[in-house]
Every structure is written in structure tokens, then in C-alpha cells.
């Protein structure tokens, strides 16, 4: 089952990175549900700014970790907002 690694921009301008098998459902959870991440629940609405597809959960989690370790400037460059 393919996974998406995604970055959303929160209403306060911060970035949140995660993984999902159903990106549309996950974005809906971030914006409208108690199932959204605690971080994004307090910073709604969120807007999808970047996605990558990965063939399995393991590779998606590894990439998510790499992105989460990046400074904001590198994340901005990744999404094309440099």
C-alpha cells in the first residue's frame, strides 16, 4: 500500500510533517476532527503545501524523519518557498 509523506502549513505559518495512506482523509482530520494531530488542532486551518509518494510505510517513515530534522529554511526550499 503506497504512503504519502506530506507537509501542511498551519494558520500560524508553522509546518507540520506526517505520513498517510489516504491523504484527503488525513487532511480532513487535521482540519475538522479530534483525530487530527494535537499540534494542528490548535493551529487550524492547515493547508497542504508538499507531498511525496513512497511504496511502503518504512520508507515513508524514514523520509518523514529526515524532513522533520530539517531546519525551517530547508523545508521552505523543499516546498519551493525559498
Secondary structure as a PSIPRED ss2 file (coil, helix, strand):
# PSIPRED VFORMAT (PSIPRED V4.0)

   1 X C   1.000  0.000  0.000
   2 X C   1.000  0.000  0.000
   3 X E   0.000  0.000  1.000
   4 X E   0.000  0.000  1.000
   5 X E   0.000  0.000  1.000
   6 X E   0.000  0.000  1.000
   7 X E   0.000  0.000  1.000
   8 X E   0.000  0.000  1.000
   9 X E   0.000  0.000  1.000
  10 X C   1.000  0.000  0.000
  11 X C   1.000  0.000  0.000
  12 X C   1.000  0.000  0.000
  13 X C   1.000  0.000  0.000
  14 X C   1.000  0.000  0.000
  15 X E   0.000  0.000  1.000
  16 X E   0.000  0.000  1.000
  17 X E   0.000  0.000  1.000
  18 X E   0.000  0.000  1.000
  19 X E   0.000  0.000  1.000
  20 X E   0.000  0.000  1.000
  21 X C   1.000  0.000  0.000
  22 X C   1.000  0.000  0.000
  23 X H   0.000  1.000  0.000
  24 X H   0.000  1.000  0.000
  25 X H   0.000  1.000  0.000
  26 X H   0.000  1.000  0.000
  27 X H   0.000  1.000  0.000
  28 X H   0.000  1.000  0.000
  29 X H   0.000  1.000  0.000
  30 X H   0.000  1.000  0.000
  31 X H   0.000  1.000  0.000
  32 X H   0.000  1.000  0.000
  33 X C   1.000  0.000  0.000
  34 X C   1.000  0.000  0.000
  35 X C   1.000  0.000  0.000
  36 X C   1.000  0.000  0.000
  37 X C   1.000  0.000  0.000
  38 X H   0.000  1.000  0.000
  39 X H   0.000  1.000  0.000
  40 X H   0.000  1.000  0.000
  41 X H   0.000  1.000  0.000
  42 X C   1.000  0.000  0.000
  43 X C   1.000  0.000  0.000
  44 X C   1.000  0.000  0.000
  45 X C   1.000  0.000  0.000
  46 X C   1.000  0.000  0.000
  47 X E   0.000  0.000  1.000
  48 X E   0.000  0.000  1.000
  49 X E   0.000  0.000  1.000
  50 X E   0.000  0.000  1.000
  51 X E   0.000  0.000  1.000
  52 X E   0.000  0.000  1.000
  53 X E   0.000  0.000  1.000
  54 X E   0.000  0.000  1.000
  55 X C   1.000  0.000  0.000
  56 X C   1.000  0.000  0.000
  57 X H   0.000  1.000  0.000
  58 X H   0.000  1.000  0.000
  59 X H   0.000  1.000  0.000
  60 X H   0.000  1.000  0.000
  61 X H   0.000  1.000  0.000
  62 X H   0.000  1.000  0.000
  63 X H   0.000  1.000  0.000
  64 X H   0.000  1.000  0.000
  65 X H   0.000  1.000  0.000
  66 X H   0.000  1.000  0.000
  67 X H   0.000  1.000  0.000
  68 X H   0.000  1.000  0.000
  69 X H   0.000  1.000  0.000
  70 X C   1.000  0.000  0.000
  71 X C   1.000  0.000  0.000
  72 X H   0.000  1.000  0.000
  73 X H   0.000  1.000  0.000
  74 X H   0.000  1.000  0.000
  75 X H   0.000  1.000  0.000
  76 X H   0.000  1.000  0.000
  77 X H   0.000  1.000  0.000
  78 X H   0.000  1.000  0.000
  79 X H   0.000  1.000  0.000
  80 X C   1.000  0.000  0.000
  81 X C   1.000  0.000  0.000
  82 X C   1.000  0.000  0.000
